[in-house]
């Protein structure tokens, strides 16, 4: 994965958008670069900015747990990254301009990892990858296509932390079902 190393070096020096001013470091990825599954979130938060890996705070722990409940190991079965690689100040949402500025890095990650399935974690990832704006509550669980790849939007785990009920039909239960659908889809692929 020499090319991913080169990408990490180049992206690590990126100053294409104002988010470069406030970051501690660029946060590129974690997980397995040979995985068939890529999860794409929004942007690094404070812990991700400090540790240099995406989804390592409470949201990331919940994401790992939900993946595990679906029979997927976040280190072995997934490559995890964000639409924007630098932390927005105050953990605000990245702007459309910041998403556009960072998009070439995401495109290169997809080109190098060649995932067969994309999971778009939250509404911002949906906007970053597919350009779709809309309520994630309506779009989650609906398979989409991105450059020939199956692509599934899911709730962001930060939202699930604020809506913690595991009752049937609640967001957490729906997300678990979405990730089971992802696992089942992966099983159908060669
Ligand atoms: S957010 Fe993306 S485009 Fe902006 S400085 Fe960081 S790596 Fe570069």
Boltz pocket constraint, residues with backbone or C-beta under 6 A from the ligand:
constraints:
  - pocket:
      binder: B
      contacts: [[A, 11], [A, 14], [A, 15], [A, 16], [A, 17], [A, 18], [A, 19], [A, 20], [A, 26], [A, 84], [A, 85], [A, 86], [A, 98], [A, 101], [A, 102], [A, 103], [A, 105]]
      max_distance: 6.0
